[in-house]
Amino acid sequence: MPERGANDDGTGAADDEKSGDTMDDEGLTHTDESGEVQMVNVGEKPDTARRAVASGEIQLQPTTVEAIRTNDLKKGDVLATARIGAVQAVKHTWETIPMCHQIPITNVDTDFDVGENRVVLSVAVETTGKTGCEMEALEGVTTGLNVVWDMVKAVEKDDDGGYQDTAIRNVRVVEKEKRELTR
C-alpha cells in the first residue's frame, strides 16, 4: 500500500488525487498561496471509480463482548445499530469535515469481527467521481465504534463511572483503489 501522500503508482510523488492544484512547498493541498484554508478545486478532474477501506477496533471487557454475541444488552442489537450509524456517517462526512467534497456514495459495506475482548469494524466505501472516499470510510469506522461504545457503556462502566477497559484504537485506512472509467 502506498504511503500517505504517495501516488497510486507507489512512486512517492506528490498525490494530487484530491486536488486539481499542485501542493505548496510543505505538501499541503488545502491552503492557497497566502496560507488561507480552502477547499480544493476538483472540477477539471475526470471521474474515476474509487474505493477505500478503513478499520479500527474497540477494546471491551470479555463479558461485554459475550453480551454482544448473544444479543443480551438492554439497548438492543449492538452490531445492527452500529452498522446503521456507520452508513449514516459515511453519507454525512462532507457535513462534518470542513474541506471534504460531497460525493456520490455508490456502496458501503461494513464488517464486524467479534473477538475475545474487542470488536473490529471495517468499512468499505465506493464512489464514482473526482475525489477519493478515504475520509468517508474513516468516518464510518469511528462513528460505528462510537455507537458500539454508546450501546454498551452501561455494562462497561466501573464502580466510579469510568471506562478503564474501554478504548477505541488503530483507526486507519487499510486499502485504497482508483480505476479509470472505461467508456
Secondary structure as a PSIPRED ss2 file (coil, helix, strand):
# PSIPRED VFORMAT (PSIPRED V4.0)

   1 M C   1.000  0.000  0.000
   2 P C   1.000  0.000  0.000
   3 E C   1.000  0.000  0.000
   4 R C   1.000  0.000  0.000
   5 G C   1.000  0.000  0.000
   6 A E   0.000  0.000  1.000
   7 N C   1.000  0.000  0.000
   8 D C   1.000  0.000  0.000
   9 D C   1.000  0.000  0.000
  10 G C   1.000  0.000  0.000
  11 T C   1.000  0.000  0.000
  12 G C   1.000  0.000  0.000
  13 A C   1.000  0.000  0.000
  14 A E   0.000  0.000  1.000
  15 D C   1.000  0.000  0.000
  16 D C   1.000  0.000  0.000
  17 E C   1.000  0.000  0.000
  18 K C   1.000  0.000  0.000
  19 S C   1.000  0.000  0.000
  20 G C   1.000  0.000  0.000
  21 D C   1.000  0.000  0.000
  22 T C   1.000  0.000  0.000
  23 M C   1.000  0.000  0.000
  24 D C   1.000  0.000  0.000
  25 D C   1.000  0.000  0.000
  26 E C   1.000  0.000  0.000
  27 G C   1.000  0.000  0.000
  28 L C   1.000  0.000  0.000
  29 T C   1.000  0.000  0.000
  30 H C   1.000  0.000  0.000
  31 T E   0.000  0.000  1.000
  32 D C   1.000  0.000  0.000
  33 E C   1.000  0.000  0.000
  34 S C   1.000  0.000  0.000
  35 G C   1.000  0.000  0.000
  36 E C   1.000  0.000  0.000
  37 V E   0.000  0.000  1.000
  38 Q C   1.000  0.000  0.000
  39 M C   1.000  0.000  0.000
  40 V C   1.000  0.000  0.000
  41 N C   1.000  0.000  0.000
  42 V C   1.000  0.000  0.000
  43 G C   1.000  0.000  0.000
  44 E C   1.000  0.000  0.000
  45 K C   1.000  0.000  0.000
  46 P C   1.000  0.000  0.000
  47 D C   1.000  0.000  0.000
  48 T E   0.000  0.000  1.000
  49 A E   0.000  0.000  1.000
  50 R E   0.000  0.000  1.000
  51 R E   0.000  0.000  1.000
  52 A E   0.000  0.000  1.000
  53 V E   0.000  0.000  1.000
  54 A E   0.000  0.000  1.000
  55 S E   0.000  0.000  1.000
  56 G E   0.000  0.000  1.000
  57 E E   0.000  0.000  1.000
  58 I E   0.000  0.000  1.000
  59 Q E   0.000  0.000  1.000
  60 L C   1.000  0.000  0.000
  61 Q C   1.000  0.000  0.000
  62 P H   0.000  1.000  0.000
  63 T H   0.000  1.000  0.000
  64 T H   0.000  1.000  0.000
  65 V H   0.000  1.000  0.000
  66 E H   0.000  1.000  0.000
  67 A H   0.000  1.000  0.000
  68 I H   0.000  1.000  0.000
  69 R H   0.000  1.000  0.000
  70 T C   1.000  0.000  0.000
  71 N C   1.000  0.000  0.000
  72 D C   1.000  0.000  0.000
  73 L C   1.000  0.000  0.000
  74 K C   1.000  0.000  0.000
  75 K C   1.000  0.000  0.000
  76 G C   1.000  0.000  0.000
  77 D C   1.000  0.000  0.000
  78 V H   0.000  1.000  0.000
  79 L H   0.000  1.000  0.000
  80 A H   0.000  1.000  0.000
  81 T H   0.000  1.000  0.000
  82 A H   0.000  1.000  0.000
  83 R H   0.000  1.000  0.000
  84 I H   0.000  1.000  0.000
  85 G H   0.000  1.000  0.000
  86 A H   0.000  1.000  0.000
  87 V H   0.000  1.000  0.000
  88 Q H   0.000  1.000  0.000
  89 A H   0.000  1.000  0.000
  90 V H   0.000  1.000  0.000
  91 K H   0.000  1.000  0.000
  92 H C   1.000  0.000  0.000
  93 T H   0.000  1.000  0.000
  94 W H   0.000  1.000  0.000
  95 E H   0.000  1.000  0.000
  96 T H   0.000  1.000  0.000
  97 I C   1.000  0.000  0.000
  98 P C   1.000  0.000  0.000
  99 M C   1.000  0.000  0.000
 100 C C   1.000  0.000  0.000
 101 H C   1.000  0.000  0.000
 102 Q C   1.000  0.000  0.000
 103 I C   1.000  0.000  0.000
 104 P C   1.000  0.000  0.000
 105 I E   0.000  0.000  1.000
 106 T E   0.000  0.000  1.000
 107 N E   0.000  0.000  1.000
 108 V E   0.000  0.000  1.000
 109 D E   0.000  0.000  1.000
 110 T E   0.000  0.000  1.000
 111 D E   0.000  0.000  1.000
 112 F E   0.000  0.000  1.000
 113 D E   0.000  0.000  1.000
 114 V E   0.000  0.000  1.000
 115 G C   1.000  0.000  0.000
 116 E C   1.000  0.000  0.000
 117 N C   1.000  0.000  0.000
 118 R E   0.000  0.000  1.000
 119 V E   0.000  0.000  1.000
 120 V E   0.000  0.000  1.000
 121 L E   0.000  0.000  1.000
 122 S E   0.000  0.000  1.000
 123 V E   0.000  0.000  1.000
 124 A E   0.000  0.000  1.000
 125 V E   0.000  0.000  1.000
 126 E E   0.000  0.000  1.000
 127 T E   0.000  0.000  1.000
 128 T E   0.000  0.000  1.000
 129 G E   0.000  0.000  1.000
 130 K C   1.000  0.000  0.000
 131 T C   1.000  0.000  0.000
 132 G C   1.000  0.000  0.000
 133 C C   1.000  0.000  0.000
 134 E H   0.000  1.000  0.000
 135 M H   0.000  1.000  0.000
 136 E H   0.000  1.000  0.000
 137 A H   0.000  1.000  0.000
 138 L H   0.000  1.000  0.000
 139 E H   0.000  1.000  0.000
 140 G H   0.000  1.000  0.000
 141 V H   0.000  1.000  0.000
 142 T H   0.000  1.000  0.000
 143 T H   0.000  1.000  0.000
 144 G H   0.000  1.000  0.000
 145 L H   0.000  1.000  0.000
 146 N H   0.000  1.000  0.000
 147 V H   0.000  1.000  0.000
 148 V H   0.000  1.000  0.000
 149 W H   0.000  1.000  0.000
 150 D H   0.000  1.000  0.000
 151 M H   0.000  1.000  0.000
 152 V H   0.000  1.000  0.000
 153 K H   0.000  1.000  0.000
 154 A H   0.000  1.000  0.000
 155 V H   0.000  1.000  0.000
 156 E H   0.000  1.000  0.000
 157 K C   1.000  0.000  0.000
 158 D C   1.000  0.000  0.000
 159 D C   1.000  0.000  0.000
 160 D C   1.000  0.000  0.000
 161 G C   1.000  0.000  0.000
 162 G C   1.000  0.000  0.000
 163 Y C   1.000  0.000  0.000
 164 Q C   1.000  0.000  0.000
 165 D C   1.000  0.000  0.000
 166 T C   1.000  0.000  0.000
 167 A E   0.000  0.000  1.000
 168 I E   0.000  0.000  1.000
 169 R E   0.000  0.000  1.000
 170 N E   0.000  0.000  1.000
 171 V E   0.000  0.000  1.000
 172 R E   0.000  0.000  1.000
 173 V E   0.000  0.000  1.000
 174 V E   0.000  0.000  1.000
 175 E E   0.000  0.000  1.000
 176 K E   0.000  0.000  1.000
 177 E E   0.000  0.000  1.000
 178 K E   0.000  0.000  1.000
 179 R E   0.000  0.000  1.000
 180 E E   0.000  0.000  1.000
 181 L C   1.000  0.000  0.000
 182 T C   1.000  0.000  0.000
 183 R C   1.000  0.000  0.000
